[in-house]
Amino acid sequence: MSVPHLGGDPNANLYAQLKRDVLDRVPQISAVEFVPDDIEAKQLRAIFDPGRLDPPTGPESPELTIKWYRQDPDDWFRINYTDPNTGFHAGWHQDEDHPDLGQAHFQYSTADTEDRWGITFKNEE
């Protein structure tokens, strides 16, 4: 079940910068697209070329999806990696899905196991 973000709007400029400065430079990624399109840009989807992954996982393309809302006092985001070949999923979320873990958490699942734990960030300026 998905908990909606608290408010704010997706930041198309943030997505464009993340696409240009990070995802377009990863050699294992074959395509990066705005979802649903570059006008609305509610999330980013990066598609991995399965032939460039080492070790190989299979013929289908794994995906990385990023959904990020800028808001005060803390941003709301979900970053998820899914590999359809192995059934592996990992996500780094800052949302309200698991209040027992705190504001931010990491989770993963495979065919036989699933786990999640809270994480904290410390800004050192």
Contacts in CASP RR format, 6 or more apart in sequence:
PFRMAT RR
TARGET T0000
AUTHOR 0000-0000-0000
METHOD contacts of the structure
MODEL  1
MSVPHLGGDPNANLYAQLKRDVLDRVPQISAVEFVPDDIEAKQLRAIFDP
GRLDPPTGPESPELTIKWYRQDPDDWFRINYTDPNTGFHAGWHQDEDHPD
LGQAHFQYSTADTEDRWGITFKNEE
1 97 0 8 1.000
2 97 0 8 1.000
3 95 0 8 1.000
3 96 0 8 1.000
3 97 0 8 1.000
5 69 0 8 1.000
5 71 0 8 1.000
5 76 0 8 1.000
5 95 0 8 1.000
6 69 0 8 1.000
6 71 0 8 1.000
6 76 0 8 1.000
6 96 0 8 1.000
7 69 0 8 1.000
7 71 0 8 1.000
7 76 0 8 1.000
8 69 0 8 1.000
8 70 0 8 1.000
8 71 0 8 1.000
9 69 0 8 1.000
9 70 0 8 1.000
10 41 0 8 1.000
10 42 0 8 1.000
10 43 0 8 1.000
10 67 0 8 1.000
10 68 0 8 1.000
10 69 0 8 1.000
11 68 0 8 1.000
11 69 0 8 1.000
11 70 0 8 1.000
12 34 0 8 1.000
12 38 0 8 1.000
12 41 0 8 1.000
14 68 0 8 1.000
14 70 0 8 1.000
15 34 0 8 1.000
15 41 0 8 1.000
15 43 0 8 1.000
15 44 0 8 1.000
15 66 0 8 1.000
15 68 0 8 1.000
16 41 0 8 1.000
18 44 0 8 1.000
18 66 0 8 1.000
19 32 0 8 1.000
19 34 0 8 1.000
19 44 0 8 1.000
23 29 0 8 1.000
23 32 0 8 1.000
23 44 0 8 1.000
23 46 0 8 1.000
23 64 0 8 1.000
24 32 0 8 1.000
26 46 0 8 1.000
27 52 0 8 1.000
28 48 0 8 1.000
28 49 0 8 1.000
28 52 0 8 1.000
28 53 0 8 1.000
29 46 0 8 1.000
29 47 0 8 1.000
29 48 0 8 1.000
29 49 0 8 1.000
29 64 0 8 1.000
30 47 0 8 1.000
30 48 0 8 1.000
30 49 0 8 1.000
30 52 0 8 1.000
30 61 0 8 1.000
31 46 0 8 1.000
31 47 0 8 1.000
32 44 0 8 1.000
32 45 0 8 1.000
32 46 0 8 1.000
32 47 0 8 1.000
33 44 0 8 1.000
33 45 0 8 1.000
33 47 0 8 1.000
34 40 0 8 1.000
34 41 0 8 1.000
34 43 0 8 1.000
34 44 0 8 1.000
35 41 0 8 1.000
35 42 0 8 1.000
35 43 0 8 1.000
35 44 0 8 1.000
35 45 0 8 1.000
35 65 0 8 1.000
36 42 0 8 1.000
42 67 0 8 1.000
43 65 0 8 1.000
43 66 0 8 1.000
43 67 0 8 1.000
43 68 0 8 1.000
44 65 0 8 1.000
44 66 0 8 1.000
45 63 0 8 1.000
45 64 0 8 1.000
45 65 0 8 1.000
45 66 0 8 1.000
46 63 0 8 1.000
46 64 0 8 1.000
46 65 0 8 1.000
46 66 0 8 1.000
47 61 0 8 1.000
47 62 0 8 1.000
47 63 0 8 1.000
48 61 0 8 1.000
48 62 0 8 1.000
48 63 0 8 1.000
48 64 0 8 1.000
49 61 0 8 1.000
50 56 0 8 1.000
50 57 0 8 1.000
50 58 0 8 1.000
50 59 0 8 1.000
50 60 0 8 1.000
50 61 0 8 1.000
50 62 0 8 1.000
50 85 0 8 1.000
53 62 0 8 1.000
57 83 0 8 1.000
57 85 0 8 1.000
57 86 0 8 1.000
58 85 0 8 1.000
58 86 0 8 1.000
59 85 0 8 1.000
60 83 0 8 1.000
60 84 0 8 1.000
60 85 0 8 1.000
61 84 0 8 1.000
62 81 0 8 1.000
62 82 0 8 1.000
62 83 0 8 1.000
62 84 0 8 1.000
62 85 0 8 1.000
63 81 0 8 1.000
63 82 0 8 1.000
64 79 0 8 1.000
64 80 0 8 1.000
64 81 0 8 1.000
65 78 0 8 1.000
65 79 0 8 1.000
65 80 0 8 1.000
65 82 0 8 1.000
66 77 0 8 1.000
66 78 0 8 1.000
66 79 0 8 1.000
67 77 0 8 1.000
67 78 0 8 1.000
68 75 0 8 1.000
68 76 0 8 1.000
68 77 0 8 1.000
68 78 0 8 1.000
69 75 0 8 1.000
69 76 0 8 1.000
69 77 0 8 1.000
74 94 0 8 1.000
74 103 0 8 1.000
75 94 0 8 1.000
76 94 0 8 1.000
76 95 0 8 1.000
77 92 0 8 1.000
77 93 0 8 1.000
77 94 0 8 1.000
77 95 0 8 1.000
78 91 0 8 1.000
78 92 0 8 1.000
78 93 0 8 1.000
78 94 0 8 1.000
78 95 0 8 1.000
79 91 0 8 1.000
79 92 0 8 1.000
79 93 0 8 1.000
80 89 0 8 1.000
80 90 0 8 1.000
80 91 0 8 1.000
81 88 0 8 1.000
81 89 0 8 1.000
81 90 0 8 1.000
81 91 0 8 1.000
82 88 0 8 1.000
82 89 0 8 1.000
83 89 0 8 1.000
86 110 0 8 1.000
87 109 0 8 1.000
87 110 0 8 1.000
87 111 0 8 1.000
88 108 0 8 1.000
88 109 0 8 1.000
88 110 0 8 1.000
89 108 0 8 1.000
89 109 0 8 1.000
89 110 0 8 1.000
90 106 0 8 1.000
90 107 0 8 1.000
90 108 0 8 1.000
91 106 0 8 1.000
91 107 0 8 1.000
91 108 0 8 1.000
92 104 0 8 1.000
92 105 0 8 1.000
92 106 0 8 1.000
92 119 0 8 1.000
93 104 0 8 1.000
93 105 0 8 1.000
93 106 0 8 1.000
93 107 0 8 1.000
94 103 0 8 1.000
94 104 0 8 1.000
95 103 0 8 1.000
96 103 0 8 1.000
97 105 0 8 1.000
98 105 0 8 1.000
98 107 0 8 1.000
98 116 0 8 1.000
98 118 0 8 1.000
101 116 0 8 1.000
101 117 0 8 1.000
101 118 0 8 1.000
102 118 0 8 1.000
104 118 0 8 1.000
104 119 0 8 1.000
104 120 0 8 1.000
104 121 0 8 1.000
105 116 0 8 1.000
105 117 0 8 1.000
105 118 0 8 1.000
105 119 0 8 1.000
106 116 0 8 1.000
106 117 0 8 1.000
106 118 0 8 1.000
106 119 0 8 1.000
107 114 0 8 1.000
107 115 0 8 1.000
107 116 0 8 1.000
107 117 0 8 1.000
108 114 0 8 1.000
108 115 0 8 1.000
108 116 0 8 1.000
109 115 0 8 1.000
END
